[in-house]
Structures are given as structure tokens and as C-alpha cells.
């Protein structure tokens, strides 16, 4: 279950990317998360994904 609070979601996803997954695509497939939904949700709060750095910022 994903956190509903935007800052907690941002933190949770970045932690997973840092510690467990080499890409957002792999995280979303493994955790059964809709990648478009996740990108849109975090973009709404000002966060963009960087594949180069494998994190949202």
C-alpha cells in the first residue's frame, strides 16, 4: 500500500528506487504500480522523475 501523503509517497518511492530498484519501470512492475499514475501524482506536487539519477526531485 502506497502512502497517501504526497511527501511520504515521494520519500517512499525514492527510498525504494535507491535501495531496491535500478529504474522506475522495474519498481512499478515489481510493486504493481501504474507508472503513469505515479508520475502524474508526483508531478502534480512538483516532482519529476530523472532516469539519469533514478529518483524523483
GUVEX-374348 format. One record per atom (N, C-alpha, C): residue number from 1; residue in one letter; x, y, z. Coordinates in Angstrom, 3 decimals, decimal comma. Each point is the difference from the previous one (the first is absolute). Layout:
BEGIN
- NUM | a | X | Y | Z $
...
END
This chain:
BEGIN
- 1 | x | 0,842 | -1,182 | 0,000 $
- 1 | x | -0,842 | 1,182 | 0,000 $
- 1 | x | 0,885 | 1,243 | 0,000 $
- 2 | x | -0,317 | 0,930 | -0,881 $
- 2 | x | 0,793 | 1,220 | -0,124 $
- 2 | x | -0,496 | 1,076 | 0,970 $
- 3 | x | 0,917 | 0,802 | 0,525 $
- 3 | x | -0,418 | 1,109 | 0,857 $
- 3 | x | -0,878 | 0,981 | -0,773 $
- 4 | x | -0,993 | 0,561 | 0,651 $
- 4 | x | -0,880 | 0,967 | -0,668 $
- 4 | x | 0,542 | 1,424 | 0,084 $
- 5 | x | 0,779 | 0,278 | 1,016 $
- 5 | x | 0,607 | 1,326 | 0,142 $
- 5 | x | 1,063 | 0,185 | -1,081 $
- 6 | x | -0,055 | 1,113 | -0,758 $
- 6 | x | 0,944 | 0,200 | -1,110 $
- 6 | x | 1,473 | -0,055 | 0,405 $
- 7 | x | 0,356 | 0,596 | 1,113 $
- 7 | x | 1,408 | -0,014 | 0,425 $
- 7 | x | 0,437 | -1,395 | 0,443 $
- 8 | x | -0,897 | -0,732 | 0,639 $
- 8 | x | 0,313 | -1,370 | 0,400 $
- 8 | x | 0,120 | -0,900 | -1,241 $
- 9 | x | -0,872 | 0,220 | -0,979 $
- 9 | x | 0,065 | -0,766 | -1,242 $
- 9 | x | 1,321 | 0,268 | -0,712 $
- 10 | x | 0,359 | 1,270 | -0,126 $
- 10 | x | 1,266 | 0,410 | -0,618 $
- 10 | x | 1,181 | -0,687 | 0,692 $
- 11 | x | 0,004 | 0,045 | 1,307 $
- 11 | x | 1,081 | -0,592 | 0,796 $
- 11 | x | 0,033 | -1,521 | -0,141 $
- 12 | x | -1,154 | -0,611 | 0,066 $
- 12 | x | -0,119 | -1,449 | -0,098 $
- 12 | x | 0,497 | -0,502 | -1,356 $
- 13 | x | -0,435 | 0,640 | -1,069 $
- 13 | x | 0,396 | -0,421 | -1,351 $
- 13 | x | 1,500 | 0,194 | -0,194 $
- 14 | x | 0,536 | 1,138 | 0,421 $
- 14 | x | 1,440 | 0,230 | -0,151 $
- 14 | x | 0,824 | -0,993 | 0,821 $
- 15 | x | -0,495 | -0,374 | 1,163 $
- 15 | x | 0,706 | -0,996 | 0,810 $
- 15 | x | 0,029 | -1,343 | -0,734 $
- 16 | x | -1,143 | -0,400 | -0,552 $
- 16 | x | -0,063 | -1,260 | -0,762 $
- 16 | x | 0,947 | 0,051 | -1,202 $
- 17 | x | 0,008 | 1,129 | -0,709 $
- 17 | x | 0,882 | 0,147 | -1,161 $
- 17 | x | 1,464 | -0,068 | 0,419 $
- 18 | x | 0,329 | 0,625 | 1,092 $
- 18 | x | 1,380 | 0,013 | 0,487 $
- 18 | x | 0,447 | -1,378 | 0,483 $
- 19 | x | -0,866 | -0,672 | 0,732 $
- 19 | x | 0,404 | -1,228 | 0,690 $
- 19 | x | -0,299 | -1,303 | -0,741 $
- 20 | x | -1,005 | 0,008 | -0,903 $
- 20 | x | -0,440 | -1,281 | -0,546 $
- 20 | x | -0,114 | -0,076 | -1,517 $
- 21 | x | -0,240 | 1,115 | -0,673 $
- 21 | x | -0,315 | -0,075 | -1,425 $
- 21 | x | 0,890 | 0,911 | -0,842 $
- 22 | x | 0,508 | -0,518 | -1,109 $
- 22 | x | 0,873 | 0,799 | -0,869 $
- 22 | x | -0,754 | 0,948 | -0,934 $
- 23 | x | -1,345 | -0,089 | -0,017 $
- 23 | x | -0,777 | 0,903 | -0,855 $
- 23 | x | -1,432 | 0,099 | 0,513 $
- 24 | x | -0,669 | 1,065 | -0,408 $
- 24 | x | -1,400 | 0,185 | 0,364 $
- 24 | x | -0,854 | -1,088 | -0,628 $
- 25 | x | 0,312 | -0,369 | -1,212 $
- 25 | x | -0,736 | -1,052 | -0,691 $
- 25 | x | 0,040 | -1,310 | 0,792 $
- 26 | x | 1,171 | -0,380 | 0,474 $
- 26 | x | 0,131 | -1,244 | 0,770 $
- 26 | x | -0,744 | 0,084 | 1,329 $
- 27 | x | 0,082 | 1,142 | 0,660 $
- 27 | x | -0,732 | 0,183 | 1,255 $
- 27 | x | -1,493 | -0,172 | -0,248 $
- 28 | x | -0,527 | 0,665 | -1,015 $
- 28 | x | -1,436 | -0,049 | -0,278 $
- 28 | x | -0,457 | -1,406 | -0,373 $
- 29 | x | 0,786 | -0,709 | -0,784 $
- 29 | x | -0,362 | -1,376 | -0,359 $
- 29 | x | 0,005 | -0,911 | 1,229 $
- 30 | x | 1,046 | 0,094 | 0,797 $
- 30 | x | 0,136 | -0,876 | 1,169 $
- 30 | x | -1,038 | 0,297 | 1,083 $
- 31 | x | -0,340 | 1,272 | 0,162 $
- 31 | x | -0,923 | 0,404 | 1,062 $
- 31 | x | -1,437 | 0,166 | -0,504 $
- 32 | x | -0,229 | -0,308 | -1,282 $
- 32 | x | -1,325 | 0,117 | -0,622 $
- 32 | x | -0,585 | 1,413 | 0,168 $
- 33 | x | 0,797 | 0,981 | -0,422 $
- 33 | x | -0,393 | 1,417 | 0,051 $
- 33 | x | -0,134 | 0,504 | -1,432 $
- 34 | x | -1,061 | 0,721 | -0,267 $
- 34 | x | -0,185 | 0,605 | -1,318 $
- 34 | x | 0,993 | 1,159 | -0,130 $
- 35 | x | 0,976 | -0,146 | -0,874 $
- 35 | x | 1,067 | 1,003 | -0,126 $
- 35 | x | -0,525 | 1,363 | -0,439 $
- 36 | x | -0,944 | 0,024 | -0,912 $
- 36 | x | -0,570 | 1,282 | -0,458 $
- 36 | x | -0,690 | 0,696 | 1,166 $
- 37 | x | -0,770 | -0,754 | 0,781 $
- 37 | x | -0,682 | 0,569 | 1,168 $
- 37 | x | 1,020 | 0,576 | 0,981 $
- 38 | x | 1,066 | -0,767 | 0,282 $
- 38 | x | 1,014 | 0,436 | 0,958 $
- 38 | x | 0,705 | 1,266 | -0,477 $
- 39 | x | 0,420 | 0,019 | -1,251 $
- 39 | x | 0,659 | 1,188 | -0,553 $
- 39 | x | -0,925 | 1,216 | 0,071 $
- 40 | x | -1,267 | -0,187 | -0,393 $
- 40 | x | -0,962 | 1,109 | 0,028 $
- 40 | x | -0,258 | 0,485 | 1,423 $
- 41 | x | -0,158 | -0,936 | 0,923 $
- 41 | x | -0,257 | 0,352 | 1,401 $
- 41 | x | 1,159 | 0,834 | 0,562 $
- 42 | x | 1,230 | -0,452 | -0,213 $
- 42 | x | 1,146 | 0,731 | 0,538 $
- 42 | x | 0,262 | 1,298 | -0,776 $
- 43 | x | -0,271 | 0,001 | -1,289 $
- 43 | x | 0,142 | 1,225 | -0,798 $
- 43 | x | -0,956 | 1,082 | 0,507 $
- 44 | x | -1,191 | -0,417 | 0,390 $
- 44 | x | -0,997 | 0,936 | 0,539 $
- 44 | x | 0,558 | 0,766 | 1,208 $
- 45 | x | 0,886 | -0,631 | 0,744 $
- 45 | x | 0,596 | 0,632 | 1,183 $
- 45 | x | 1,397 | 0,552 | -0,268 $
- 46 | x | 0,374 | 0,064 | -1,274 $
- 46 | x | 1,247 | 0,664 | -0,380 $
- 46 | x | 1,212 | -0,902 | -0,154 $
- 47 | x | -0,187 | -1,321 | 0,017 $
- 47 | x | 1,124 | -0,923 | -0,106 $
- 47 | x | 0,054 | -0,622 | -1,383 $
- 48 | x | 1,183 | -0,061 | -0,573 $
- 48 | x | 0,233 | -0,633 | -1,304 $
- 48 | x | 0,994 | -1,132 | 0,181 $
- 49 | x | -0,183 | -1,056 | -0,779 $
- 49 | x | 0,918 | -1,133 | 0,066 $
- 49 | x | 1,197 | 0,231 | -0,911 $
- 50 | x | 1,190 | -0,286 | 0,505 $
- 50 | x | 1,228 | 0,054 | -0,802 $
- 50 | x | 0,522 | -1,422 | -0,153 $
- 51 | x | -0,052 | -0,514 | -1,234 $
- 51 | x | 0,515 | -1,361 | -0,217 $
- 51 | x | 1,523 | -0,023 | 0,163 $
- 52 | x | 0,639 | 1,107 | -0,296 $
- 52 | x | 1,457 | 0,100 | 0,158 $
- 52 | x | 0,409 | -0,204 | 1,458 $
- 53 | x | -0,785 | 0,555 | 0,914 $
- 53 | x | 0,321 | -0,086 | 1,433 $
- 53 | x | -0,869 | -1,038 | 0,729 $
- 54 | x | -0,964 | -0,575 | -0,722 $
- 54 | x | -0,926 | -0,978 | 0,548 $
- 54 | x | -0,663 | 0,493 | 1,286 $
- 55 | x | -0,574 | 1,188 | -0,088 $
- 55 | x | -0,745 | 0,537 | 1,137 $
- 55 | x | -0,916 | 1,118 | -0,460 $
- 56 | x | -0,963 | 0,291 | 0,863 $
- 56 | x | -0,857 | 1,168 | -0,208 $
- 56 | x | 0,643 | 1,174 | 0,709 $
- 57 | x | -0,134 | 1,176 | -0,606 $
- 57 | x | 0,464 | 1,227 | 0,653 $
- 57 | x | -0,760 | 1,166 | -0,510 $
END
